[in-house]
Amino acid sequence: MEKNDSRSRHERDVYIVRIYRREGDDPHILVGVIEKVGVEGWRVFHSSDELISILKDPGF
């Protein structure tokens, strides 16, 4: 029987998201930064759509 490496199969990325400002009742207007744990640097976002795009970016 072949040994399964569950860590590689279920590895997850961990992020820290800091939201500095929200505008009124519109949940799409956010300003903040996101960083990936274990990776140097961070990225700025100005809306929930930008945040989602950053999370989907395989290069991040």
Buried (B, 14 or more C-beta within 10 A) or exposed (E): EEEEEEEEEEEEEEBEBEEEEBEEEEEEEBBBBBBBEEEEEBBEBEBBEBBEEBBEEEEB
